[in-house]
């Protein structure tokens, strides 16, 4: 009898090991199955620094959703430049800060002025895209998700301050992240450690004043592969040395998807990883994370030739000019710079009752020169991400859901 139990246990462990192996290879097998779509990248995935995370969501009756996560070449120690994906945490933190300040009359819609009090800083009194030309945090967040506006990100960075941004994220146990600079060329490390004074006001009355902030600690990345490429373009010439990312922003792919889960499925993450957001904050974020430029109140963004539906929706639609149907919502934040392309998305198809999380990064810089604007975004990057989204979406259409 003991022998029978022993063999049964062995069989169970073998079956579990087999399942684990299949799960570990799921994305790789799916890419190989669709090799014609990914042939260039699959021949040398290390060259393209590909990382992918796909999370299935099974809806169970009267129970919380069940998540199954699959990864391909994911490694938080391998540096990639996160580009505009860092705008997601700053949007969450800005709304959280307003709630934590808890000052009567201070909301995301309160008009503000930004002063200049140190080298490299730019003051702001008017925002031509805002109602009545009055800048607000809400308007900056809208522009971040609609068209990935860089100036809007810079203003949230300045409102939050370099040190509070990172300390708050680390305290929430998003440890593989470093947000170290604005998106302004030529600023020094020291200039990025100083952030502007803010004044919030309503009908001429000052509601809240925030002084100049300074981070006394000079943050530096502590991951692998921080020196990349073979040259950096400076003006009309190229300096032949690797690009130094030691003091650049970093946002690991696992942290990116975990942050999406914290927003859309807060009960699925540890309490410390959640953000202190009101219901109206979450509704506001969800509205603009999936809104298309043509659907917004910004007249300048309604030019479809310049802002097609796939403009900041790389999965499924990034490589085409097709309109996204109303039943498909893509809540996401993309990034592309220095040859890196990233999308971090929660995709929902209400018609076919599909939803899943997908995050991926690819690097397309054949000549290994940075800052020369010669990247293979259109030829390799966008087709890869769009096709990846399509393949996962088709799999979701065909798979049997767990009940």
GULO-535703 format. One record per residue (C-alpha): x, y, z; residue in three letters. Coordinates in steps of 0.1 Angstrom, whole numbers, always signed. Example, Ala and Ser with C-alpha at 12.3 -4.5 7.8 and 13.67 -1.06 7.14 Angstrom:
<X +123, Y -45, Z +78, type ALA>
<X +137, Y -11, Z +71, type SER>
***
This chain:
<X +0, Y +0, Z +0, type UNK>
<X +28, Y +24, Z +9, type UNK>
<X +44, Y +16, Z -25, type UNK>
<X +12, Y +25, Z -43, type UNK>
<X +10, Y +58, Z -25, type UNK>
<X +47, Y +65, Z -32, type UNK>
<X +42, Y +60, Z -69, type UNK>
<X +10, Y +81, Z -69, type UNK>
<X +29, Y +109, Z -52, type UNK>
<X +57, Y +106, Z -77, type UNK>
<X +32, Y +107, Z -106, type UNK>
<X +16, Y +138, Z -91, type UNK>
<X +49, Y +156, Z -88, type UNK>
<X +58, Y +145, Z -124, type UNK>
<X +25, Y +159, Z -136, type UNK>
<X +30, Y +191, Z -117, type UNK>
<X +66, Y +195, Z -131, type UNK>
<X +53, Y +189, Z -166, type UNK>
<X +26, Y +215, Z -162, type UNK>
<X +52, Y +240, Z -148, type UNK>
<X +74, Y +234, Z -178, type UNK>
<X +45, Y +239, Z -202, type UNK>
<X +36, Y +271, Z -185, type UNK>
<X +72, Y +284, Z -185, type UNK>
<X +74, Y +277, Z -223, type UNK>
<X +39, Y +289, Z -231, type UNK>
<X +48, Y +323, Z -246, type UNK>
<X +78, Y +309, Z -264, type UNK>
<X +57, Y +282, Z -280, type UNK>
<X +30, Y +307, Z -290, type UNK>
<X +56, Y +329, Z -307, type UNK>
<X +71, Y +298, Z -325, type UNK>
<X +36, Y +287, Z -336, type UNK>
<X +33, Y +321, Z -353, type UNK>
<X +69, Y +322, Z -365, type UNK>
<X +60, Y +341, Z -397, type UNK>
<X +50, Y +371, Z -377, type UNK>
<X +80, Y +371, Z -354, type UNK>
<X +108, Y +355, Z -375, type UNK>
<X +132, Y +384, Z -374, type UNK>
<X +130, Y +388, Z -336, type UNK>
<X +128, Y +351, Z -328, type UNK>
<X +161, Y +344, Z -346, type UNK>
<X +178, Y +365, Z -319, type UNK>
<X +156, Y +376, Z -290, type UNK>
<X +186, Y +386, Z -269, type UNK>
<X +197, Y +411, Z -296, type UNK>
<X +162, Y +427, Z -294, type UNK>
<X +162, Y +425, Z -256, type UNK>
<X +126, Y +411, Z -257, type UNK>
<X +107, Y +407, Z -224, type UNK>
<X +70, Y +397, Z -223, type UNK>
<X +45, Y +392, Z -195, type UNK>
<X +10, Y +379, Z -203, type UNK>
<X -16, Y +373, Z -176, type UNK>
<X -48, Y +353, Z -182, type UNK>
<X -79, Y +364, Z -162, type UNK>
<X -105, Y +337, Z -154, type UNK>
<X -138, Y +351, Z -141, type UNK>
<X -152, Y +327, Z -115, type UNK>
<X -188, Y +330, Z -104, type UNK>
<X -192, Y +347, Z -70, type UNK>
<X -154, Y +345, Z -66, type UNK>
<X -125, Y +369, Z -72, type UNK>
<X -108, Y +367, Z -107, type UNK>
<X -81, Y +340, Z -110, type UNK>
<X -48, Y +351, Z -126, type UNK>
<X -23, Y +330, Z -145, type UNK>
<X +9, Y +347, Z -155, type UNK>
<X +33, Y +337, Z -182, type UNK>
<X +67, Y +352, Z -188, type UNK>
<X +93, Y +353, Z -216, type UNK>
<X +129, Y +363, Z -209, type UNK>
<X +118, Y +385, Z -180, type UNK>
<X +146, Y +397, Z -158, type UNK>
<X +144, Y +427, Z -135, type UNK>
<X +182, Y +429, Z -134, type UNK>
<X +184, Y +435, Z -172, type UNK>
<X +182, Y +472, Z -178, type UNK>
<X +160, Y +488, Z -204, type UNK>
<X +151, Y +524, Z -208, type UNK>
<X +114, Y +527, Z -198, type UNK>
<X +107, Y +560, Z -217, type UNK>
<X +72, Y +573, Z -211, type UNK>
<X +59, Y +543, Z -192, type UNK>
<X +71, Y +561, Z -160, type UNK>
<X +43, Y +585, Z -165, type UNK>
<X +19, Y +559, Z -151, type UNK>
<X +33, Y +559, Z -115, type UNK>
<X +36, Y +597, Z -115, type UNK>
<X -1, Y +600, Z -124, type UNK>
<X -11, Y +577, Z -96, type UNK>
<X +12, Y +594, Z -71, type UNK>
<X +0, Y +629, Z -80, type UNK>
<X -37, Y +619, Z -73, type UNK>
<X -26, Y +601, Z -42, type UNK>
<X -7, Y +632, Z -29, type UNK>
<X -38, Y +654, Z -34, type UNK>
<X -58, Y +630, Z -13, type UNK>
<X -31, Y +628, Z +14, type UNK>
<X -27, Y +666, Z +17, type UNK>
<X -65, Y +667, Z +24, type UNK>
<X -68, Y +705, Z +20, type UNK>
<X -102, Y +720, Z +16, type UNK>
<X -105, Y +732, Z -20, type UNK>
<X -74, Y +714, Z -33, type UNK>
<X -83, Y +689, Z -60, type UNK>
<X -68, Y +676, Z -93, type UNK>
<X -89, Y +704, Z -109, type UNK>
<X -76, Y +733, Z -88, type UNK>
<X -57, Y +759, Z -110, type UNK>
<X -20, Y +761, Z -103, type UNK>
<X +11, Y +782, Z -110, type UNK>
<X +46, Y +768, Z -113, type UNK>
<X +75, Y +790, Z -104, type UNK>
<X +112, Y +789, Z -115, type UNK>
<X +136, Y +789, Z -86, type UNK>
<X +167, Y +771, Z -98, type UNK>
<X +188, Y +766, Z -130, type UNK>
<X +170, Y +747, Z -157, type UNK>
<X +135, Y +753, Z -143, type UNK>
<X +106, Y +766, Z -164, type UNK>
<X +77, Y +786, Z -149, type UNK>
<X +41, Y +780, Z -159, type UNK>
<X +11, Y +804, Z -156, type UNK>
<X -10, Y +793, Z -186, type UNK>
<X -19, Y +761, Z -204, type UNK>
<X -33, Y +767, Z -239, type UNK>
<X -49, Y +732, Z -239, type UNK>
<X -68, Y +737, Z -206, type UNK>
<X -102, Y +752, Z -200, type UNK>
<X -98, Y +790, Z -195, type UNK>
<X -60, Y +784, Z -201, type UNK>
<X -56, Y +775, Z -164, type UNK>
<X -31, Y +746, Z -158, type UNK>
<X -43, Y +718, Z -135, type UNK>
<X -30, Y +684, Z -125, type UNK>
<X -61, Y +668, Z -141, type UNK>
<X -53, Y +684, Z -175, type UNK>
<X -17, Y +672, Z -173, type UNK>
<X -28, Y +636, Z -165, type UNK>
<X -53, Y +637, Z -194, type UNK>
<X -25, Y +647, Z -219, type UNK>
<X -2, Y +620, Z -205, type UNK>
<X -26, Y +592, Z -214, type UNK>
<X -41, Y +607, Z -246, type UNK>
<X -8, Y +615, Z -264, type UNK>
<X +20, Y +609, Z -238, type UNK>
<X +27, Y +646, Z -234, type UNK>
<X +63, Y +651, Z -221, type UNK>
<X +57, Y +685, Z -206, type UNK>
<X +28, Y +671, Z -186, type UNK>
<X +50, Y +645, Z -171, type UNK>
<X +77, Y +671, Z -162, type UNK>
<X +50, Y +690, Z -143, type UNK>
<X +39, Y +660, Z -123, type UNK>
<X +76, Y +652, Z -116, type UNK>
<X +80, Y +687, Z -102, type UNK>
<X +49, Y +686, Z -81, type UNK>
<X +59, Y +653, Z -65, type UNK>
<X +97, Y +659, Z -62, type UNK>
<X +124, Y +634, Z -70, type UNK>
<X +129, Y +620, Z -35, type UNK>
<X +92, Y +616, Z -26, type UNK>
<X +85, Y +598, Z -59, type UNK>
<X +110, Y +571, Z -53, type UNK>
<X +106, Y +567, Z -16, type UNK>
<X +69, Y +563, Z -19, type UNK>
<X +72, Y +537, Z -47, type UNK>
<X +99, Y +518, Z -28, type UNK>
<X +77, Y +519, Z +4, type UNK>
<X +49, Y +504, Z -17, type UNK>
<X +74, Y +476, Z -25, type UNK>
<X +79, Y +486, Z -62, type UNK>
<X +116, Y +482, Z -56, type UNK>
<X +127, Y +478, Z -93, type UNK>
<X +121, Y +513, Z -102, type UNK>
<X +140, Y +546, Z -103, type UNK>
<X +125, Y +578, Z -116, type UNK>
<X +154, Y +602, Z -117, type UNK>
<X +148, Y +629, Z -143, type UNK>
<X +125, Y +651, Z -163, type UNK>
<X +122, Y +647, Z -201, type UNK>
<X +142, Y +679, Z -209, type UNK>
<X +174, Y +675, Z -228, type UNK>
<X +206, Y +690, Z -213, type UNK>
<X +195, Y +691, Z -176, type UNK>
<X +222, Y +680, Z -152, type UNK>
<X +217, Y +654, Z -125, type UNK>
<X +217, Y +682, Z -99, type UNK>
<X +191, Y +702, Z -118, type UNK>
<X +168, Y +672, Z -118, type UNK>
<X +172, Y +669, Z -80, type UNK>
<X +157, Y +704, Z -77, type UNK>
<X +120, Y +707, Z -84, type UNK>
<X +99, Y +739, Z -88, type UNK>
<X +77, Y +757, Z -63, type UNK>
<X +40, Y +753, Z -68, type UNK>
<X +10, Y +775, Z -59, type UNK>
<X -26, Y +763, Z -61, type UNK>
<X -53, Y +789, Z -61, type UNK>
<X -90, Y +794, Z -66, type UNK>
<X -106, Y +828, Z -75, type UNK>
<X -75, Y +846, Z -65, type UNK>
<X -72, Y +828, Z -31, type UNK>
<X -41, Y +808, Z -24, type UNK>
<X -51, Y +772, Z -13, type UNK>
<X -17, Y +755, Z -11, type UNK>
<X +19, Y +765, Z -16, type UNK>
<X +48, Y +741, Z -20, type UNK>
<X +83, Y +754, Z -18, type UNK>
<X +113, Y +744, Z -39, type UNK>
<X +123, Y +708, Z -32, type UNK>
<X +157, Y +692, Z -33, type UNK>
<X +168, Y +656, Z -31, type UNK>
<X +201, Y +654, Z -11, type UNK>
<X +207, Y +619, Z -23, type UNK>
<X +222, Y +613, Z -58, type UNK>
<X +203, Y +582, Z -69, type UNK>
<X +219, Y +556, Z -92, type UNK>
<X +207, Y +524, Z -108, type UNK>
<X +220, Y +491, Z -94, type UNK>
<X +211, Y +466, Z -121, type UNK>
<X +230, Y +450, Z -150, type UNK>
<X +238, Y +462, Z -185, type UNK>
<X +238, Y +500, Z -177, type UNK>
<X +263, Y +507, Z -205, type UNK>
<X +248, Y +500, Z -239, type UNK>
<X +256, Y +504, Z -276, type UNK>
<X +288, Y +516, Z -291, type UNK>
<X +282, Y +553, Z -298, type UNK>
<X +262, Y +584, Z -288, type UNK>
<X +253, Y +611, Z -314, type UNK>
<X +261, Y +646, Z -302, type UNK>
<X +251, Y +673, Z -327, type UNK>
<X +265, Y +663, Z -361, type UNK>
<X +291, Y +640, Z -347, type UNK>
<X +292, Y +606, Z -329, type UNK>
<X +312, Y +600, Z -298, type UNK>
<X +323, Y +564, Z -299, type UNK>
<X +315, Y +551, Z -264, type UNK>
<X +286, Y +532, Z -248, type UNK>
<X +256, Y +551, Z -235, type UNK>
<X +256, Y +554, Z -197, type UNK>
<X +222, Y +546, Z -182, type UNK>
<X +234, Y +546, Z -146, type UNK>
<X +215, Y +578, Z -137, type UNK>
<X +185, Y +573, Z -161, type UNK>
<X +150, Y +563, Z -152, type UNK>
<X +142, Y +526, Z -147, type UNK>
<X +109, Y +507, Z -144, type UNK>
<X +111, Y +469, Z -146, type UNK>
<X +84, Y +452, Z -166, type UNK>
<X +71, Y +431, Z -137, type UNK>
<X +66, Y +463, Z -117, type UNK>
<X +48, Y +479, Z -146, type UNK>
<X +22, Y +451, Z -148, type UNK>
<X +19, Y +449, Z -111, type UNK>
<X +10, Y +486, Z -110, type UNK>
<X -18, Y +480, Z -135, type UNK>
<X -31, Y +452, Z -113, type UNK>
<X -30, Y +475, Z -83, type UNK>
<X -52, Y +500, Z -102, type UNK>
<X -77, Y +476, Z -119, type UNK>
<X -76, Y +447, Z -94, type UNK>
<X -65, Y +462, Z -61, type UNK>
<X -76, Y +431, Z -42, type UNK>
<X -51, Y +410, Z -62, type UNK>
<X -20, Y +427, Z -48, type UNK>
<X -7, Y +432, Z -13, type UNK>
<X -23, Y +462, Z +5, type UNK>
<X +11, Y +481, Z +6, type UNK>
<X +12, Y +480, Z -32, type UNK>
<X -21, Y +499, Z -36, type UNK>
<X -25, Y +536, Z -41, type UNK>
<X -47, Y +559, Z -19, type UNK>
<X -72, Y +568, Z -46, type UNK>
<X -108, Y +578, Z -44, type UNK>
<X -135, Y +561, Z -65, type UNK>
<X -136, Y +593, Z -87, type UNK>
<X -98, Y +592, Z -91, type UNK>
<X -100, Y +556, Z -104, type UNK>
<X -129, Y +564, Z -127, type UNK>
<X -110, Y +594, Z -141, type UNK>
<X -78, Y +574, Z -147, type UNK>
<X -98, Y +546, Z -164, type UNK>
<X -116, Y +571, Z -187, type UNK>
<X -84, Y +587, Z -200, type UNK>
<X -63, Y +556, Z -201, type UNK>
<X -85, Y +540, Z -228, type UNK>
<X -98, Y +572, Z -244, type UNK>
<X -86, Y +578, Z -280, type UNK>
<X -73, Y +612, Z -291, type UNK>
<X -102, Y +617, Z -315, type UNK>
<X -126, Y +611, Z -286, type UNK>
<X -111, Y +638, Z -264, type UNK>
<X -121, Y +674, Z -258, type UNK>
<X -87, Y +686, Z -272, type UNK>
<X -93, Y +699, Z -307, type UNK>
<X -56, Y +695, Z -316, type UNK>
<X -57, Y +658, Z -308, type UNK>
<X -87, Y +651, Z -330, type UNK>
<X -66, Y +652, Z -362, type UNK>
<X -67, Y +615, Z -371, type UNK>
<X -38, Y +617, Z -396, type UNK>
<X -15, Y +629, Z -368, type UNK>
<X -31, Y +610, Z -339, type UNK>
<X -46, Y +577, Z -353, type UNK>
<X -62, Y +553, Z -328, type UNK>
<X -29, Y +533, Z -326, type UNK>
<X -8, Y +564, Z -318, type UNK>
<X -3, Y +553, Z -282, type UNK>
<X -19, Y +518, Z -284, type UNK>
<X +10, Y +496, Z -297, type UNK>
<X -7, Y +462, Z -290, type UNK>
<X -31, Y +452, Z -318, type UNK>
<X -32, Y +486, Z -336, type UNK>
<X +3, Y +502, Z -334, type UNK>
<X +13, Y +493, Z -369, type UNK>
<X -18, Y +504, Z -387, type UNK>
<X -43, Y +533, Z -391, type UNK>
<X -74, Y +512, Z -383, type UNK>
<X -100, Y +525, Z -360, type UNK>
<X -104, Y +507, Z -327, type UNK>
<X -140, Y +494, Z -324, type UNK>
<X -161, Y +506, Z -294, type UNK>
<X -162, Y +472, Z -278, type UNK>
<X -124, Y +470, Z -274, type UNK>
<X -108, Y +492, Z -247, type UNK>
<X -71, Y +494, Z -242, type UNK>
<X -61, Y +508, Z -208, type UNK>
<X -23, Y +513, Z -211, type UNK>
<X +8, Y +534, Z -211, type UNK>
<X +34, Y +531, Z -238, type UNK>
<X +69, Y +543, Z -241, type UNK>
<X +95, Y +546, Z -269, type UNK>
<X +129, Y +562, Z -268, type UNK>
<X +166, Y +552, Z -275, type UNK>
<X +153, Y +523, Z -296, type UNK>
<X +132, Y +508, Z -268, type UNK>
<X +95, Y +503, Z -273, type UNK>
<X +73, Y +493, Z -244, type UNK>
<X +36, Y +488, Z -239, type UNK>
<X +19, Y +480, Z -206, type UNK>
<X -18, Y +473, Z -211, type UNK>
<X -50, Y +459, Z -197, type UNK>
<X -71, Y +449, Z -227, type UNK>
<X -109, Y +444, Z -226, type UNK>
<X -133, Y +432, Z -253, type UNK>
<X -168, Y +436, Z -239, type UNK>
<X -184, Y +419, Z -269, type UNK>
<X -165, Y +387, Z -266, type UNK>
<X -161, Y +388, Z -228, type UNK>
<X -123, Y +389, Z -230, type UNK>
<X -99, Y +407, Z -207, type UNK>
<X -61, Y +402, Z -201, type UNK>
<X -30, Y +419, Z -191, type UNK>
<X +0, Y +422, Z -215, type UNK>
<X +33, Y +439, Z -210, type UNK>
<X +63, Y +438, Z -234, type UNK>
<X +95, Y +456, Z -244, type UNK>
<X +116, Y +453, Z -275, type UNK>
<X +148, Y +471, Z -285, type UNK>
<X +154, Y +481, Z -321, type UNK>
<X +187, Y +499, Z -326, type UNK>
<X +206, Y +481, Z -354, type UNK>
<X +235, Y +505, Z -356, type UNK>
<X +239, Y +506, Z -318, type UNK>
<X +242, Y +544, Z -319, type UNK>
<X +220, Y +564, Z -295, type UNK>
<X +204, Y +598, Z -302, type UNK>
<X +208, Y +596, Z -340, type UNK>
<X +170, Y +589, Z -345, type UNK>
<X +178, Y +559, Z -366, type UNK>
<X +157, Y +532, Z -349, type UNK>
<X +137, Y +505, Z -365, type UNK>
<X +104, Y +514, Z -348, type UNK>
<X +82, Y +511, Z -379, type UNK>
<X +100, Y +482, Z -395, type UNK>
<X +104, Y +459, Z -365, type UNK>
<X +92, Y +474, Z -332, type UNK>
<X +56, Y +483, Z -339, type UNK>
<X +49, Y +452, Z -360, type UNK>
<X +62, Y +430, Z -332, type UNK>
<X +41, Y +446, Z -305, type UNK>
<X +10, Y +448, Z -327, type UNK>
<X +13, Y +412, Z -338, type UNK>
<X +20, Y +401, Z -302, type UNK>
<X -13, Y +417, Z -291, type UNK>
<X -31, Y +400, Z -320, type UNK>
<X -18, Y +366, Z -313, type UNK>
<X -26, Y +368, Z -276, type UNK>
<X -61, Y +382, Z -284, type UNK>
<X -67, Y +354, Z -309, type UNK>
<X -56, Y +329, Z -282, type UNK>
<X -81, Y +345, Z -258, type UNK>
<X -109, Y +342, Z -283, type UNK>
<X -103, Y +305, Z -288, type UNK>
<X -93, Y +293, Z -253, type UNK>
<X -118, Y +276, Z -230, type UNK>
<X -125, Y +297, Z -199, type UNK>
<X -123, Y +282, Z -164, type UNK>
<X -156, Y +284, Z -147, type UNK>
***
